[in-house]
């Protein structure tokens, strides 16, 4: 009887040891599994894919959480700039910068490449939206319904005001004789699509617009459906420190149009680093709202 008890005790200990060993081995195997990350340098037109172990991926994710926590406690943009620069050094330790130097990446996320007064003058600090900021550093994550889009510097500096002028002319041609209206309309459309085509070549790819939330139009004329973006965005700029979390739409008076889908622009003139769903950098303007815009 005693032998049976002894044998049973030994078997129990062996099972516990084997179970613990299996758990440790499984944990080690999980930590060594490679996870792919797409790293994009918004504003430079560069991107690459890196592979990290699961442990490294978790550490990078924690790095972004730490940035958010630290930014939420700053009082000045200068303090936030120091945090962003330190974050770039941390990312470089994981070899996430590709061929970009630390200094180049730091300039990218702090807006040093956007010293163009013509473009920065487009930031209007009088905006009274629930969430609005300008000339700011921002960090965020997006889990659904966001669109990143850039037409390069030509569009941002030249095309945007020029197209606004052409639209104004086109909207006020009611008193022009029909043949001349047709000719002017065709000319305006030609200029419009030429600008878009040239911009798509991105000769100087400096600016990125981000659309948050979308409208999906019914192709048969029915009611549109609206889907908000979900995530958290923190910025510090001319309007102070702003944090927005939950569901939201972009509200900067513009849309990114793709077929039957309109994404509402919520950040203009963004340059920075995007890693999966997480990103941080500089933006000329950030504007969000709880409700979708009516345009």
C-alpha positions in Angstrom: 0.0 0.0 0.0 2.8 2.4 1.0 4.6 1.6 -2.4 1.5 2.5 -4.3 1.2 5.8 -2.4 4.9 6.5 -3.1 4.6 5.7 -6.8 1.5 7.8 -7.0 3.3 10.7 -5.3 6.2 10.4 -7.7 3.9 10.3 -10.7 2.1 13.4 -9.5 5.4 15.3 -9.1 6.6 14.1 -12.6 3.3 15.3 -14.1 3.6 18.7 -12.4 7.3 19.1 -13.6 6.4 18.1 -17.1 3.4 20.4 -17.2 5.6 23.3 -16.0 8.3 22.5 -18.5 5.8 22.3 -21.3 4.4 25.7 -20.2 7.9 27.2 -20.2 8.7 25.7 -23.6 5.4 27.0 -25.0 6.1 30.5 -23.7 9.6 30.5 -25.1 8.3 29.3 -28.5 5.6 32.0 -28.4 8.1 34.7 -27.6 10.3 33.6 -30.5 7.6 33.6 -33.1 8.2 36.3 -35.6 5.6 39.1 -36.1 5.7 41.3 -39.2 5.3 45.0 -38.9 4.8 47.5 -41.7 6.7 50.7 -40.9 5.8 53.7 -42.9 7.6 57.1 -42.9 4.8 59.4 -43.7 6.1 62.4 -45.5 9.1 60.7 -47.1 7.2 58.2 -49.2 9.2 55.3 -47.6 8.1 52.1 -46.0 9.5 48.7 -45.2 8.5 45.5 -43.3 10.4 44.3 -40.3 10.1 41.1 -38.3 10.1 41.1 -34.5 9.7 38.4 -31.9 6.5 38.4 -30.0 8.3 39.7 -27.0 9.9 42.6 -29.0 6.5 43.4 -30.5 4.9 43.6 -27.0 7.8 45.9 -25.9 7.2 48.2 -28.9 3.5 48.3 -28.2 4.4 49.2 -24.6 6.7 51.9 -25.9 3.7 53.6 -27.6 1.7 53.3 -24.4 4.5 55.0 -22.5 4.6 57.8 -25.0 0.9 58.4 -24.6 1.2 58.4 -20.8 4.1 60.8 -20.9 2.5 63.2 -23.4 -0.7 63.3 -21.3 1.3 64.9 -18.5 3.3 67.6 -20.5 2.5 71.3 -20.4 4.4 72.5 -23.4 5.1 71.4 -27.0 8.8 71.5 -26.3 8.4 68.9 -23.6 6.5 66.7 -26.1 9.2 67.1 -28.7 11.8 65.7 -26.2 9.6 62.7 -25.7 9.2 62.1 -29.4 12.9 62.3 -30.0 13.6 59.8 -27.2 11.0 57.5 -28.7 12.8 57.6 -32.1 16.0 56.4 -30.3 14.0 53.5 -28.7 12.6 52.5 -32.1 16.1 52.5 -33.6 17.2 50.1 -30.9 14.7 47.6 -32.4 16.1 48.4 -35.9 12.8 49.8 -37.0 14.1 52.9 -38.8 15.4 51.0 -41.9 17.9 53.2 -43.7 16.7 56.4 -42.0 19.1 58.0 -39.5 17.9 58.9 -36.0 18.3 62.6 -36.8 16.2 62.2 -39.9 13.5 60.3 -38.1 13.5 62.9 -35.3 13.1 65.7 -37.8 10.2 63.9 -39.4 8.2 63.3 -36.2 8.7 66.9 -34.9 7.8 68.7 -38.1 11.3 70.0 -39.0 10.6 69.1 -42.7 7.6 71.4 -42.7 9.2 74.9 -42.5 7.1 76.1 -45.4 5.1 79.2 -44.3 2.7 79.0 -47.2 1.4 75.7 -46.0 1.5 76.4 -42.3 -0.6 79.5 -42.8 -3.5 77.1 -43.7 -3.8 76.2 -40.0 -6.6 78.3 -38.5 -6.5 78.3 -34.7 -9.9 80.0 -34.4 -11.7 76.7 -35.1 -14.1 75.9 -32.3 -14.7 72.2 -32.9 -14.9 69.9 -29.8 -11.4 68.6 -30.7 -9.2 70.9 -32.7 -5.5 71.6 -32.7 -2.9 73.1 -35.0 0.8 73.2 -35.5 0.9 70.2 -33.1 2.6 67.0 -32.2 0.2 64.0 -32.2 0.2 60.4 -31.3 -2.7 58.0 -32.0 -4.0 54.6 -32.9 -6.7 53.6 -35.3 -8.5 50.3 -35.3 -11.0 50.9 -38.1 -12.2 53.1 -40.8 -9.3 55.4 -41.4 -7.6 56.3 -44.6 -4.1 57.7 -45.2 -3.6 59.6 -48.4 -1.1 62.0 -49.8 -0.8 63.9 -53.1 2.6 65.3 -52.3 3.8 68.9 -52.0 2.4 70.1 -55.3 -1.1 69.4 -54.2 -0.7 70.8 -50.7 1.0 74.0 -51.6 -0.3 74.8 -55.1 -3.2 72.6 -56.1 -5.3 73.2 -53.0 -5.7 77.0 -53.3 -5.8 76.8 -57.1 -8.5 74.2 -57.2 -10.5 76.3 -54.7 -10.3 79.2 -57.1 -11.3 77.1 -60.0 -14.3 75.7 -58.1 -15.3 79.3 -57.3 -15.1 80.3 -61.0 -17.0 77.2 -62.0 -19.8 77.9 -59.5 -20.3 81.4 -60.7 -20.5 80.8 -64.5 -24.3 80.9 -64.6 -24.3 84.2 -66.6 -21.7 83.0 -69.1 -23.1 82.0 -72.6 -23.4 78.2 -72.9 -20.7 77.6 -75.5 -18.1 79.6 -73.5 -19.3 77.9 -70.3 -18.6 74.5 -71.9 -15.1 75.6 -73.0 -14.2 77.1 -69.6 -15.6 74.1 -67.8 -13.6 71.7 -69.9 -10.5 73.8 -69.4 -11.0 73.8 -65.6 -11.6 70.0 -65.5 -8.4 69.5 -67.6 -6.3 71.6 -65.2 -7.9 69.8 -62.3 -7.0 66.3 -63.5 -3.5 67.5 -64.6 -2.8 68.7 -61.1 -4.0 65.5 -59.6 -1.9 63.4 -62.1 1.3 65.5 -61.5 0.7 65.3 -57.7 0.4 61.6 -57.8 4.0 61.4 -59.0 5.0 62.9 -55.6 8.1 64.7 -56.7 8.4 66.1 -53.1 6.3 63.9 -50.9 6.0 65.9 -47.7 2.4 65.9 -46.5 -0.2 63.3 -45.7 -3.9 63.7 -44.9 -5.7 61.3 -42.7 -9.4 60.5 -43.0 -11.2 59.3 -39.9 -14.6 57.7 -40.3 -16.4 57.3 -43.5 -19.6 57.6 -45.5 -20.6 54.8 -47.8 -23.1 56.0 -50.4 -25.8 53.8 -51.8 -25.3 53.3 -55.6 -29.0 53.2 -56.1 -29.8 56.5 -54.5 -30.7 55.3 -51.0 -29.5 56.6 -47.7 -25.8 56.7 -46.9 -24.3 54.6 -44.1 -21.8 56.1 -41.7 -19.0 54.3 -39.9 -16.8 56.2 -37.3 -13.2 55.6 -36.7 -12.3 54.0 -33.3 -9.2 54.8 -31.3 -7.4 57.4 -29.3 -5.6 60.6 -30.4 -3.6 62.9 -28.2 -2.0 66.2 -29.5 -0.3 69.2 -28.1 -0.1 72.4 -30.1 -1.4 76.0 -30.4 -4.7 74.9 -28.7 -2.9 73.2 -25.8 -3.2 69.5 -24.9 -6.1 67.6 -26.4 -7.1 64.0 -26.0 -9.9 62.2 -27.7 -10.8 58.5 -27.3 -13.7 56.4 -28.6 -15.6 56.8 -31.8 -15.1 59.9 -34.0 -15.1 61.4 -37.5 -12.6 63.9 -39.1 -14.0 67.4 -39.2 -11.6 69.6 -41.1 -13.9 70.4 -44.0 -12.6 67.9 -46.6 -13.1 64.4 -47.8 -10.9 61.7 -49.4 -13.1 60.2 -52.1 -12.8 56.6 -53.3 -15.6 55.4 -55.5 -18.7 55.3 -53.3 -16.8 55.9 -50.1 -15.9 59.3 -48.5 -13.4 59.5 -45.7 -13.6 62.6 -43.6 -10.3 64.4 -43.2 -9.3 64.7 -39.6 -5.5 65.5 -39.9 -3.7 67.6 -42.5 -0.1 68.0 -43.3 1.0 65.0 -41.2 4.6 63.7 -41.2 5.7 61.0 -38.9 6.2 57.3 -38.3 3.3 54.8 -38.6 3.9 51.3 -37.2 0.9 49.0 -37.7 -2.1 50.9 -36.2 0.1 53.2 -34.0 1.6 56.4 -35.2 3.2 59.6 -34.0 4.4 62.8 -35.6 3.6 66.4 -36.6 0.4 67.7 -38.0 -0.5 71.2 -39.4 -4.1 70.6 -38.2 -6.1 68.0 -36.3 -9.9 68.2 -36.1 -12.3 65.5 -34.9 -16.0 65.3 -33.9 -18.4 62.8 -32.4 -20.9 63.2 -35.2 -20.2 62.8 -38.9 -20.0 66.1 -40.9 -22.9 67.0 -43.2 -20.9 67.7 -46.4 
